[in-house]
Amino acid sequence: RSQDASELLHEDLVVVDQRVEPAKKAAQVLYKKLQGCMQSQPGLEAEKRMKKLPLMLLSISMAESLKDFDAESSIR
């Protein structure tokens, strides 16, 4: 989205665009983490594996992404 395009948008559309942006950002981060979940990391010690476990990183990313959403957001 360019700055010129946002100036041309109706005020309601700008508000909606601002509410959608956190969902878009969260989806991009989670997509990358999900890709990591599809790959295994053999050969690591159990403790190190838990720290680098893709599902753990995914859950942490999901929790951090919730901070960007409004309290009344349906995704939250």
mmCIF file of the N, C-alpha and C atoms, coordinates in Angstrom:
data_MODEL
# 
_entry.id   MODEL 
# 
loop_
_atom_site.group_PDB 
_atom_site.id 
_atom_site.type_symbol 
_atom_site.label_atom_id 
_atom_site.label_alt_id 
_atom_site.label_comp_id 
_atom_site.label_asym_id 
_atom_site.label_entity_id 
_atom_site.label_seq_id 
_atom_site.pdbx_PDB_ins_code 
_atom_site.Cartn_x 
_atom_site.Cartn_y 
_atom_site.Cartn_z 
_atom_site.occupancy 
_atom_site.B_iso_or_equiv 
_atom_site.pdbx_formal_charge 
_atom_site.auth_seq_id 
_atom_site.auth_comp_id 
_atom_site.auth_asym_id 
_atom_site.auth_atom_id 
_atom_site.pdbx_PDB_model_num 
ATOM 1   N N  . ARG A 1 1  ? 0.857   -1.169  0.000  1.00 0.00 ? 1  ARG A N  1 
ATOM 2   C CA . ARG A 1 1  ? 0.000   0.000   0.000  1.00 0.00 ? 1  ARG A CA 1 
ATOM 3   C C  . ARG A 1 1  ? 0.893   1.218   0.000  1.00 0.00 ? 1  ARG A C  1 
ATOM 4   N N  . SER A 1 2  ? 0.663   2.093   -0.900 1.00 0.00 ? 2  SER A N  1 
ATOM 5   C CA . SER A 1 2  ? 1.464   3.309   -0.959 1.00 0.00 ? 2  SER A CA 1 
ATOM 6   C C  . SER A 1 2  ? 0.776   4.426   -0.192 1.00 0.00 ? 2  SER A C  1 
ATOM 7   N N  . GLN A 1 3  ? 1.533   5.419   0.140  1.00 0.00 ? 3  GLN A N  1 
ATOM 8   C CA . GLN A 1 3  ? 0.983   6.539   0.904  1.00 0.00 ? 3  GLN A CA 1 
ATOM 9   C C  . GLN A 1 3  ? -0.046  7.277   0.053  1.00 0.00 ? 3  GLN A C  1 
ATOM 10  N N  . ASP A 1 4  ? 0.189   7.397   -1.250 1.00 0.00 ? 4  ASP A N  1 
ATOM 11  C CA . ASP A 1 4  ? -0.757  8.081   -2.126 1.00 0.00 ? 4  ASP A CA 1 
ATOM 12  C C  . ASP A 1 4  ? -2.087  7.349   -2.169 1.00 0.00 ? 4  ASP A C  1 
ATOM 13  N N  . ALA A 1 5  ? -2.055  6.031   -2.191 1.00 0.00 ? 5  ALA A N  1 
ATOM 14  C CA . ALA A 1 5  ? -3.286  5.245   -2.240 1.00 0.00 ? 5  ALA A CA 1 
ATOM 15  C C  . ALA A 1 5  ? -4.099  5.427   -0.968 1.00 0.00 ? 5  ALA A C  1 
ATOM 16  N N  . SER A 1 6  ? -3.437  5.499   0.176  1.00 0.00 ? 6  SER A N  1 
ATOM 17  C CA . SER A 1 6  ? -4.162  5.660   1.431  1.00 0.00 ? 6  SER A CA 1 
ATOM 18  C C  . SER A 1 6  ? -4.825  7.032   1.512  1.00 0.00 ? 6  SER A C  1 
ATOM 19  N N  . GLU A 1 7  ? -4.243  8.036   0.878  1.00 0.00 ? 7  GLU A N  1 
ATOM 20  C CA . GLU A 1 7  ? -4.850  9.361   0.860  1.00 0.00 ? 7  GLU A CA 1 
ATOM 21  C C  . GLU A 1 7  ? -6.131  9.365   0.045  1.00 0.00 ? 7  GLU A C  1 
ATOM 22  N N  . LEU A 1 8  ? -6.216  8.502   -0.948 1.00 0.00 ? 8  LEU A N  1 
ATOM 23  C CA . LEU A 1 8  ? -7.397  8.444   -1.795 1.00 0.00 ? 8  LEU A CA 1 
ATOM 24  C C  . LEU A 1 8  ? -8.506  7.586   -1.204 1.00 0.00 ? 8  LEU A C  1 
ATOM 25  N N  . LEU A 1 9  ? -8.183  6.736   -0.237 1.00 0.00 ? 9  LEU A N  1 
ATOM 26  C CA . LEU A 1 9  ? -9.167  5.852   0.360  1.00 0.00 ? 9  LEU A CA 1 
ATOM 27  C C  . LEU A 1 9  ? -10.127 6.624   1.256  1.00 0.00 ? 9  LEU A C  1 
ATOM 28  N N  . HIS A 1 10 ? -11.327 6.133   1.294  1.00 0.00 ? 10 HIS A N  1 
ATOM 29  C CA . HIS A 1 10 ? -12.315 6.693   2.205  1.00 0.00 ? 10 HIS A CA 1 
ATOM 30  C C  . HIS A 1 10 ? -11.863 6.419   3.632  1.00 0.00 ? 10 HIS A C  1 
ATOM 31  N N  . GLU A 1 11 ? -12.231 7.273   4.550  1.00 0.00 ? 11 GLU A N  1 
ATOM 32  C CA . GLU A 1 11 ? -11.778 7.167   5.943  1.00 0.00 ? 11 GLU A CA 1 
ATOM 33  C C  . GLU A 1 11 ? -12.095 5.807   6.552  1.00 0.00 ? 11 GLU A C  1 
ATOM 34  N N  . ASP A 1 12 ? -13.276 5.239   6.253  1.00 0.00 ? 12 ASP A N  1 
ATOM 35  C CA . ASP A 1 12 ? -13.644 3.928   6.788  1.00 0.00 ? 12 ASP A CA 1 
ATOM 36  C C  . ASP A 1 12 ? -12.720 2.828   6.267  1.00 0.00 ? 12 ASP A C  1 
ATOM 37  N N  . LEU A 1 13 ? -12.328 2.944   5.012  1.00 0.00 ? 13 LEU A N  1 
ATOM 38  C CA . LEU A 1 13 ? -11.427 1.944   4.437  1.00 0.00 ? 13 LEU A CA 1 
ATOM 39  C C  . LEU A 1 13 ? -10.040 2.019   5.071  1.00 0.00 ? 13 LEU A C  1 
ATOM 40  N N  . VAL A 1 14 ? -9.614  3.201   5.422  1.00 0.00 ? 14 VAL A N  1 
ATOM 41  C CA . VAL A 1 14 ? -8.315  3.357   6.084  1.00 0.00 ? 14 VAL A CA 1 
ATOM 42  C C  . VAL A 1 14 ? -8.357  2.670   7.452  1.00 0.00 ? 14 VAL A C  1 
ATOM 43  N N  . VAL A 1 15 ? -9.469  2.829   8.170  1.00 0.00 ? 15 VAL A N  1 
ATOM 44  C CA . VAL A 1 15 ? -9.618  2.195   9.477  1.00 0.00 ? 15 VAL A CA 1 
ATOM 45  C C  . VAL A 1 15 ? -9.593  0.678   9.324  1.00 0.00 ? 15 VAL A C  1 
ATOM 46  N N  . VAL A 1 16 ? -10.301 0.168   8.334  1.00 0.00 ? 16 VAL A N  1 
ATOM 47  C CA . VAL A 1 16 ? -10.324 -1.279  8.097  1.00 0.00 ? 16 VAL A CA 1 
ATOM 48  C C  . VAL A 1 16 ? -8.936  -1.774  7.718  1.00 0.00 ? 16 VAL A C  1 
ATOM 49  N N  . ASP A 1 17 ? -8.251  -1.015  6.886  1.00 0.00 ? 17 ASP A N  1 
ATOM 50  C CA . ASP A 1 17 ? -6.899  -1.398  6.483  1.00 0.00 ? 17 ASP A CA 1 
ATOM 51  C C  . ASP A 1 17 ? -5.973  -1.466  7.698  1.00 0.00 ? 17 ASP A C  1 
ATOM 52  N N  . GLN A 1 18 ? -6.118  -0.540  8.630  1.00 0.00 ? 18 GLN A N  1 
ATOM 53  C CA . GLN A 1 18 ? -5.299  -0.543  9.835  1.00 0.00 ? 18 GLN A CA 1 
ATOM 54  C C  . GLN A 1 18 ? -5.626  -1.738  10.725 1.00 0.00 ? 18 GLN A C  1 
ATOM 55  N N  . ARG A 1 19 ? -6.869  -2.181  10.720 1.00 0.00 ? 19 ARG A N  1 
ATOM 56  C CA . ARG A 1 19 ? -7.251  -3.339  11.534 1.00 0.00 ? 19 ARG A CA 1 
ATOM 57  C C  . ARG A 1 19 ? -6.795  -4.643  10.892 1.00 0.00 ? 19 ARG A C  1 
ATOM 58  N N  . VAL A 1 20 ? -6.675  -4.665  9.573  1.00 0.00 ? 20 VAL A N  1 
ATOM 59  C CA . VAL A 1 20 ? -6.269  -5.879  8.863  1.00 0.00 ? 20 VAL A CA 1 
ATOM 60  C C  . VAL A 1 20 ? -4.757  -6.066  8.911  1.00 0.00 ? 20 VAL A C  1 
ATOM 61  N N  . GLU A 1 21 ? -4.027  -4.988  9.027  1.00 0.00 ? 21 GLU A N  1 
ATOM 62  C CA . GLU A 1 21 ? -2.564  -5.062  8.983  1.00 0.00 ? 21 GLU A CA 1 
ATOM 63  C C  . GLU A 1 21 ? -1.965  -6.002  10.030 1.00 0.00 ? 21 GLU A C  1 
ATOM 64  N N  . PRO A 1 22 ? -2.415  -5.991  11.307 1.00 0.00 ? 22 PRO A N  1 
ATOM 65  C CA . PRO A 1 22 ? -1.855  -6.954  12.263 1.00 0.00 ? 22 PRO A CA 1 
ATOM 66  C C  . PRO A 1 22 ? -2.117  -8.411  11.876 1.00 0.00 ? 22 PRO A C  1 
ATOM 67  N N  . ALA A 1 23 ? -3.286  -8.679  11.295 1.00 0.00 ? 23 ALA A N  1 
ATOM 68  C CA . ALA A 1 23 ? -3.592  -10.050 10.867 1.00 0.00 ? 23 ALA A CA 1 
ATOM 69  C C  . ALA A 1 23 ? -2.671  -10.471 9.726  1.00 0.00 ? 23 ALA A C  1 
ATOM 70  N N  . LYS A 1 24 ? -2.411  -9.567  8.829  1.00 0.00 ? 24 LYS A N  1 
ATOM 71  C CA . LYS A 1 24 ? -1.519  -9.856  7.709  1.00 0.00 ? 24 LYS A CA 1 
ATOM 72  C C  . LYS A 1 24 ? -0.105  -10.134 8.214  1.00 0.00 ? 24 LYS A C  1 
ATOM 73  N N  . LYS A 1 25 ? 0.360   -9.293  9.141  1.00 0.00 ? 25 LYS A N  1 
ATOM 74  C CA . LYS A 1 25 ? 1.695   -9.468  9.710  1.00 0.00 ? 25 LYS A CA 1 
ATOM 75  C C  . LYS A 1 25 ? 1.789   -10.796 10.460 1.00 0.00 ? 25 LYS A C  1 
ATOM 76  N N  . ALA A 1 26 ? 0.771   -11.102 11.255 1.00 0.00 ? 26 ALA A N  1 
ATOM 77  C CA . ALA A 1 26 ? 0.768   -12.357 12.007 1.00 0.00 ? 26 ALA A CA 1 
ATOM 78  C C  . ALA A 1 26 ? 0.763   -13.556 11.073 1.00 0.00 ? 26 ALA A C  1 
ATOM 79  N N  . ALA A 1 27 ? -0.023  -13.479 10.004 1.00 0.00 ? 27 ALA A N  1 
ATOM 80  C CA . ALA A 1 27 ? -0.092  -14.585 9.044  1.00 0.00 ? 27 ALA A CA 1 
ATOM 81  C C  . ALA A 1 27 ? 1.261   -14.826 8.381  1.00 0.00 ? 27 ALA A C  1 
ATOM 82  N N  . GLN A 1 28 ? 1.971   -13.762 8.068  1.00 0.00 ? 28 GLN A N  1 
ATOM 83  C CA . GLN A 1 28 ? 3.287   -13.910 7.443  1.00 0.00 ? 28 GLN A CA 1 
ATOM 84  C C  . GLN A 1 28 ? 4.284   -14.570 8.396  1.00 0.00 ? 28 GLN A C  1 
ATOM 85  N N  . VAL A 1 29 ? 4.276   -14.146 9.652  1.00 0.00 ? 29 VAL A N  1 
ATOM 86  C CA . VAL A 1 29 ? 5.196   -14.725 10.638 1.00 0.00 ? 29 VAL A CA 1 
ATOM 87  C C  . VAL A 1 29 ? 4.859   -16.193 10.874 1.00 0.00 ? 29 VAL A C  1 
ATOM 88  N N  . LEU A 1 30 ? 3.569   -16.475 11.045 1.00 0.00 ? 30 LEU A N  1 
ATOM 89  C CA . LEU A 1 30 ? 3.150   -17.848 11.328 1.00 0.00 ? 30 LEU A CA 1 
ATOM 90  C C  . LEU A 1 30 ? 3.403   -18.769 10.141 1.00 0.00 ? 30 LEU A C  1 
ATOM 91  N N  . TYR A 1 31 ? 3.270   -18.244 8.943  1.00 0.00 ? 31 TYR A N  1 
ATOM 92  C CA . TYR A 1 31 ? 3.554   -19.040 7.744  1.00 0.00 ? 31 TYR A CA 1 
ATOM 93  C C  . TYR A 1 31 ? 5.015   -19.502 7.761  1.00 0.00 ? 31 TYR A C  1 
ATOM 94  N N  . LYS A 1 32 ? 5.918   -18.591 8.098  1.00 0.00 ? 32 LYS A N  1 
ATOM 95  C CA . LYS A 1 32 ? 7.332   -18.955 8.157  1.00 0.00 ? 32 LYS A CA 1 
ATOM 96  C C  . LYS A 1 32 ? 7.590   -20.000 9.241  1.00 0.00 ? 32 LYS A C  1 
ATOM 97  N N  . LYS A 1 33 ? 6.927   -19.846 10.387 1.00 0.00 ? 33 LYS A N  1 
ATOM 98  C CA . LYS A 1 33 ? 7.111   -20.805 11.477 1.00 0.00 ? 33 LYS A CA 1 
ATOM 99  C C  . LYS A 1 33 ? 6.518   -22.167 11.115 1.00 0.00 ? 33 LYS A C  1 
ATOM 100 N N  . LEU A 1 34 ? 5.404   -22.172 10.420 1.00 0.00 ? 34 LEU A N  1 
ATOM 101 C CA . LEU A 1 34 ? 4.802   -23.441 9.991  1.00 0.00 ? 34 LEU A CA 1 
ATOM 102 C C  . LEU A 1 34 ? 5.705   -24.166 9.004  1.00 0.00 ? 34 LEU A C  1 
ATOM 103 N N  . GLN A 1 35 ? 6.377   -23.416 8.155  1.00 0.00 ? 35 GLN A N  1 
ATOM 104 C CA . GLN A 1 35 ? 7.330   -24.045 7.240  1.00 0.00 ? 35 GLN A CA 1 
ATOM 105 C C  . GLN A 1 35 ? 8.428   -24.751 8.025  1.00 0.00 ? 35 GLN A C  1 
ATOM 106 N N  . GLY A 1 36 ? 8.862   -24.131 9.118  1.00 0.00 ? 36 GLY A N  1 
ATOM 107 C CA . GLY A 1 36 ? 9.879   -24.748 9.971  1.00 0.00 ? 36 GLY A CA 1 
ATOM 108 C C  . GLY A 1 36 ? 9.374   -26.019 10.632 1.00 0.00 ? 36 GLY A C  1 
ATOM 109 N N  . CYS A 1 37 ? 8.074   -26.069 10.921 1.00 0.00 ? 37 CYS A N  1 
ATOM 110 C CA . CYS A 1 37 ? 7.488   -27.261 11.540 1.00 0.00 ? 37 CYS A CA 1 
ATOM 111 C C  . CYS A 1 37 ? 7.515   -28.456 10.593 1.00 0.00 ? 37 CYS A C  1 
ATOM 112 N N  . MET A 1 38 ? 7.557   -28.192 9.324  1.00 0.00 ? 38 MET A N  1 
ATOM 113 C CA . MET A 1 38 ? 7.555   -29.272 8.347  1.00 0.00 ? 38 MET A CA 1 
ATOM 114 C C  . MET A 1 38 ? 8.945   -29.904 8.203  1.00 0.00 ? 38 MET A C  1 
ATOM 115 N N  . GLN A 1 39 ? 9.956   -29.276 8.766  1.00 0.00 ? 39 GLN A N  1 
ATOM 116 C CA . GLN A 1 39 ? 11.323  -29.787 8.679  1.00 0.00 ? 39 GLN A CA 1 
ATOM 117 C C  . GLN A 1 39 ? 11.742  -30.298 10.050 1.00 0.00 ? 39 GLN A C  1 
ATOM 118 N N  . SER A 1 40 ? 12.396  -31.431 10.081 1.00 0.00 ? 40 SER A N  1 
ATOM 119 C CA . SER A 1 40 ? 12.865  -31.979 11.354 1.00 0.00 ? 40 SER A CA 1 
ATOM 120 C C  . SER A 1 40 ? 14.334  -31.610 11.549 1.00 0.00 ? 40 SER A C  1 
ATOM 121 N N  . GLN A 1 41 ? 14.778  -31.695 12.776 1.00 0.00 ? 41 GLN A N  1 
ATOM 122 C CA . GLN A 1 41 ? 16.163  -31.385 13.103 1.00 0.00 ? 41 GLN A CA 1 
ATOM 123 C C  . GLN A 1 41 ? 16.779  -32.581 13.837 1.00 0.00 ? 41 GLN A C  1 
ATOM 124 N N  . PRO A 1 42 ? 17.150  -33.615 13.133 1.00 0.00 ? 42 PRO A N  1 
ATOM 125 C CA . PRO A 1 42 ? 17.704  -34.794 13.784 1.00 0.00 ? 42 PRO A CA 1 
ATOM 126 C C  . PRO A 1 42 ? 19.099  -34.536 14.338 1.00 0.00 ? 42 PRO A C  1 
ATOM 127 N N  . GLY A 1 43 ? 19.453  -35.289 15.345 1.00 0.00 ? 43 GLY A N  1 
ATOM 128 C CA . GLY A 1 43 ? 20.808  -35.224 15.882 1.00 0.00 ? 43 GLY A CA 1 
ATOM 129 C C  . GLY A 1 43 ? 21.005  -34.254 17.019 1.00 0.00 ? 43 GLY A C  1 
ATOM 130 N N  . LEU A 1 44 ? 20.002  -33.503 17.403 1.00 0.00 ? 44 LEU A N  1 
ATOM 131 C CA . LEU A 1 44 ? 20.152  -32.571 18.519 1.00 0.00 ? 44 LEU A CA 1 
ATOM 132 C C  . LEU A 1 44 ? 19.861  -33.280 19.837 1.00 0.00 ? 44 LEU A C  1 
ATOM 133 N N  . GLU A 1 45 ? 20.495  -32.834 20.895 1.00 0.00 ? 45 GLU A N  1 
ATOM 134 C CA . GLU A 1 45 ? 20.199  -33.368 22.220 1.00 0.00 ? 45 GLU A CA 1 
ATOM 135 C C  . GLU A 1 45 ? 18.769  -32.984 22.596 1.00 0.00 ? 45 GLU A C  1 
ATOM 136 N N  . ALA A 1 46 ? 18.169  -33.768 23.497 1.00 0.00 ? 46 ALA A N  1 
ATOM 137 C CA . ALA A 1 46 ? 16.762  -33.565 23.845 1.00 0.00 ? 46 ALA A CA 1 
ATOM 138 C C  . ALA A 1 46 ? 16.491  -32.150 24.366 1.00 0.00 ? 46 ALA A C  1 
ATOM 139 N N  . GLU A 1 47 ? 17.352  -31.636 25.231 1.00 0.00 ? 47 GLU A N  1 
ATOM 140 C CA . GLU A 1 47 ? 17.130  -30.293 25.792 1.00 0.00 ? 47 GLU A CA 1 
ATOM 141 C C  . GLU A 1 47 ? 17.236  -29.210 24.719 1.00 0.00 ? 47 GLU A C  1 
ATOM 142 N N  . LYS A 1 48 ? 18.245  -29.324 23.871 1.00 0.00 ? 48 LYS A N  1 
ATOM 143 C CA . LYS A 1 48 ? 18.406  -28.357 22.789 1.00 0.00 ? 48 LYS A CA 1 
ATOM 144 C C  . LYS A 1 48 ? 17.255  -28.456 21.800 1.00 0.00 ? 48 LYS A C  1 
ATOM 145 N N  . ARG A 1 49 ? 16.786  -29.684 21.569 1.00 0.00 ? 49 ARG A N  1 
ATOM 146 C CA . ARG A 1 49 ? 15.688  -29.907 20.649 1.00 0.00 ? 49 ARG A CA 1 
ATOM 147 C C  . ARG A 1 49 ? 14.421  -29.198 21.140 1.00 0.00 ? 49 ARG A C  1 
ATOM 148 N N  . MET A 1 50 ? 14.175  -29.260 22.455 1.00 0.00 ? 50 MET A N  1 
ATOM 149 C CA . MET A 1 50 ? 12.988  -28.601 23.008 1.00 0.00 ? 50 MET A CA 1 
ATOM 150 C C  . MET A 1 50 ? 13.051  -27.089 22.810 1.00 0.00 ? 50 MET A C  1 
ATOM 151 N N  . LYS A 1 51 ? 14.253  -26.516 22.946 1.00 0.00 ? 51 LYS A N  1 
ATOM 152 C CA . LYS A 1 51 ? 14.410  -25.071 22.763 1.00 0.00 ? 51 LYS A CA 1 
ATOM 153 C C  . LYS A 1 51 ? 14.224  -24.663 21.310 1.00 0.00 ? 51 LYS A C  1 
ATOM 154 N N  . LYS A 1 52 ? 14.561  -25.550 20.402 1.00 0.00 ? 52 LYS A N  1 
ATOM 155 C CA . LYS A 1 52 ? 14.479  -25.236 18.982 1.00 0.00 ? 52 LYS A CA 1 
ATOM 156 C C  . LYS A 1 52 ? 13.286  -25.901 18.310 1.00 0.00 ? 52 LYS A C  1 
ATOM 157 N N  . LEU A 1 53 ? 12.424  -26.500 19.095 1.00 0.00 ? 53 LEU A N  1 
ATOM 158 C CA . LEU A 1 53 ? 11.281  -27.210 18.543 1.00 0.00 ? 53 LEU A CA 1 
ATOM 159 C C  . LEU A 1 53 ? 10.407  -26.247 17.739 1.00 0.00 ? 53 LEU A C  1 
ATOM 160 N N  . PRO A 1 54 ? 10.199  -26.532 16.460 1.00 0.00 ? 54 PRO A N  1 
ATOM 161 C CA . PRO A 1 54 ? 9.420   -25.618 15.624 1.00 0.00 ? 54 PRO A CA 1 
ATOM 162 C C  . PRO A 1 54 ? 8.022   -25.330 16.169 1.00 0.00 ? 54 PRO A C  1 
ATOM 163 N N  . LEU A 1 55 ? 7.384   -26.317 16.760 1.00 0.00 ? 55 LEU A N  1 
ATOM 164 C CA . LEU A 1 55 ? 6.043   -26.074 17.293 1.00 0.00 ? 55 LEU A CA 1 
ATOM 165 C C  . LEU A 1 55 ? 6.089   -25.116 18.476 1.00 0.00 ? 55 LEU A C  1 
ATOM 166 N N  . MET A 1 56 ? 7.141   -25.180 19.265 1.00 0.00 ? 56 MET A N  1 
ATOM 167 C CA . MET A 1 56 ? 7.294   -24.245 20.378 1.00 0.00 ? 56 MET A CA 1 
ATOM 168 C C  . MET A 1 56 ? 7.496   -22.832 19.843 1.00 0.00 ? 56 MET A C  1 
ATOM 169 N N  . LEU A 1 57 ? 8.338   -22.694 18.834 1.00 0.00 ? 57 LEU A N  1 
ATOM 170 C CA . LEU A 1 57 ? 8.558   -21.384 18.226 1.00 0.00 ? 57 LEU A CA 1 
ATOM 171 C C  . LEU A 1 57 ? 7.271   -20.854 17.600 1.00 0.00 ? 57 LEU A C  1 
ATOM 172 N N  . LEU A 1 58 ? 6.484   -21.744 17.012 1.00 0.00 ? 58 LEU A N  1 
ATOM 173 C CA . LEU A 1 58 ? 5.207   -21.344 16.428 1.00 0.00 ? 58 LEU A CA 1 
ATOM 174 C C  . LEU A 1 58 ? 4.269   -20.815 17.506 1.00 0.00 ? 58 LEU A C  1 
ATOM 175 N N  . SER A 1 59 ? 4.161   -21.516 18.621 1.00 0.00 ? 59 SER A N  1 
ATOM 176 C CA . SER A 1 59 ? 3.245   -21.075 19.672 1.00 0.00 ? 59 SER A CA 1 
ATOM 177 C C  . SER A 1 59 ? 3.691   -19.746 20.275 1.00 0.00 ? 59 SER A C  1 
ATOM 178 N N  . ILE A 1 60 ? 4.987   -19.552 20.414 1.00 0.00 ? 60 ILE A N  1 
ATOM 179 C CA . ILE A 1 60 ? 5.501   -18.276 20.927 1.00 0.00 ? 60 ILE A CA 1 
ATOM 180 C C  . ILE A 1 60 ? 5.181   -17.153 19.947 1.00 0.00 ? 60 ILE A C  1 
ATOM 181 N N  . SER A 1 61 ? 5.355   -17.402 18.664 1.00 0.00 ? 61 SER A N  1 
ATOM 182 C CA . SER A 1 61 ? 5.047   -16.394 17.651 1.00 0.00 ? 61 SER A CA 1 
ATOM 183 C C  . SER A 1 61 ? 3.562   -16.047 17.638 1.00 0.00 ? 61 SER A C  1 
ATOM 184 N N  . MET A 1 62 ? 2.720   -17.056 17.811 1.00 0.00 ? 62 MET A N  1 
ATOM 185 C CA . MET A 1 62 ? 1.283   -16.813 17.842 1.00 0.00 ? 62 MET A CA 1 
ATOM 186 C C  . MET A 1 62 ? 0.919   -15.942 19.045 1.00 0.00 ? 62 MET A C  1 
ATOM 187 N N  . ALA A 1 63 ? 1.491   -16.239 20.193 1.00 0.00 ? 63 ALA A N  1 
ATOM 188 C CA . ALA A 1 63 ? 1.206   -15.462 21.397 1.00 0.00 ? 63 ALA A CA 1 
ATOM 189 C C  . ALA A 1 63 ? 1.687   -14.021 21.241 1.00 0.00 ? 63 ALA A C  1 
ATOM 190 N N  . GLU A 1 64 ? 2.851   -13.835 20.646 1.00 0.00 ? 64 GLU A N  1 
ATOM 191 C CA . GLU A 1 64 ? 3.370   -12.488 20.441 1.00 0.00 ? 64 GLU A CA 1 
ATOM 192 C C  . GLU A 1 64 ? 2.530   -11.715 19.428 1.00 0.00 ? 64 GLU A C  1 
ATOM 193 N N  . SER A 1 65 ? 1.998   -12.393 18.430 1.00 0.00 ? 65 SER A N  1 
ATOM 194 C CA . SER A 1 65 ? 1.184   -11.730 17.411 1.00 0.00 ? 65 SER A CA 1 
ATOM 195 C C  . SER A 1 65 ? -0.132  -11.215 17.989 1.00 0.00 ? 65 SER A C  1 
ATOM 196 N N  . LEU A 1 66 ? -0.639  -11.868 19.024 1.00 0.00 ? 66 LEU A N  1 
ATOM 197 C CA . LEU A 1 66 ? -1.895  -11.436 19.626 1.00 0.00 ? 66 LEU A CA 1 
ATOM 198 C C  . LEU A 1 66 ? -1.793  -10.046 20.234 1.00 0.00 ? 66 LEU A C  1 
ATOM 199 N N  . LYS A 1 67 ? -0.603  -9.633  20.599 1.00 0.00 ? 67 LYS A N  1 
ATOM 200 C CA . LYS A 1 67 ? -0.421  -8.317  21.201 1.00 0.00 ? 67 LYS A CA 1 
ATOM 201 C C  . LYS A 1 67 ? -0.806  -7.194  20.243 1.00 0.00 ? 67 LYS A C  1 
ATOM 202 N N  . ASP A 1 68 ? -0.713  -7.435  18.924 1.00 0.00 ? 68 ASP A N  1 
ATOM 203 C CA . ASP A 1 68 ? -0.981  -6.399  17.933 1.00 0.00 ? 68 ASP A CA 1 
ATOM 204 C C  . ASP A 1 68 ? -2.473  -6.204  17.652 1.00 0.00 ? 68 ASP A C  1 
ATOM 205 N N  . PHE A 1 69 ? -3.306  -7.126  18.108 1.00 0.00 ? 69 PHE A N  1 
ATOM 206 C CA . PHE A 1 69 ? -4.730  -7.056  17.803 1.00 0.00 ? 69 PHE A CA 1 
ATOM 207 C C  . PHE A 1 69 ? -5.489  -6.257  18.852 1.00 0.00 ? 69 PHE A C  1 
ATOM 208 N N  . ASP A 1 70 ? -6.550  -5.588  18.402 1.00 0.00 ? 70 ASP A N  1 
ATOM 209 C CA . ASP A 1 70 ? -7.445  -4.894  19.328 1.00 0.00 ? 70 ASP A CA 1 
ATOM 210 C C  . ASP A 1 70 ? -8.150  -5.913  20.201 1.00 0.00 ? 70 ASP A C  1 
ATOM 211 N N  . ALA A 1 71 ? -8.626  -5.475  21.369 1.00 0.00 ? 71 ALA A N  1 
ATOM 212 C CA . ALA A 1 71 ? -9.325  -6.367  22.292 1.00 0.00 ? 71 ALA A CA 1 
ATOM 213 C C  . ALA A 1 71 ? -10.598 -6.908  21.675 1.00 0.00 ? 71 ALA A C  1 
ATOM 214 N N  . GLU A 1 72 ? -11.234 -6.128  20.803 1.00 0.00 ? 72 GLU A N  1 
ATOM 215 C CA . GLU A 1 72 ? -12.501 -6.584  20.199 1.00 0.00 ? 72 GLU A CA 1 
ATOM 216 C C  . GLU A 1 72 ? -12.299 -7.304  18.853 1.00 0.00 ? 72 GLU A C  1 
ATOM 217 N N  . SER A 1 73 ? -11.061 -7.591  18.504 1.00 0.00 ? 73 SER A N  1 
ATOM 218 C CA . SER A 1 73 ? -10.784 -8.288  17.261 1.00 0.00 ? 73 SER A CA 1 
ATOM 219 C C  . SER A 1 73 ? -11.323 -9.716  17.300 1.00 0.00 ? 73 SER A C  1 
ATOM 220 N N  . SER A 1 74 ? -11.943 -10.143 16.214 1.00 0.00 ? 74 SER A N  1 
ATOM 221 C CA . SER A 1 74 ? -12.496 -11.498 16.152 1.00 0.00 ? 74 SER A CA 1 
ATOM 222 C C  . SER A 1 74 ? -11.402 -12.560 16.126 1.00 0.00 ? 74 SER A C  1 
ATOM 223 N N  . ILE A 1 75 ? -10.242 -12.234 15.618 1.00 0.00 ? 75 ILE A N  1 
ATOM 224 C CA . ILE A 1 75 ? -9.137  -13.200 15.578 1.00 0.00 ? 75 ILE A CA 1 
ATOM 225 C C  . ILE A 1 75 ? -8.594  -13.442 16.976 1.00 0.00 ? 75 ILE A C  1 
ATOM 226 N N  . ARG A 1 76 ? -8.541  -12.401 17.783 1.00 0.00 ? 76 ARG A N  1 
ATOM 227 C CA . ARG A 1 76 ? -8.035  -12.526 19.144 1.00 0.00 ? 76 ARG A CA 1 
ATOM 228 C C  . ARG A 1 76 ? -8.900  -13.484 19.924 1.00 0.00 ? 76 ARG A C  1 
# 
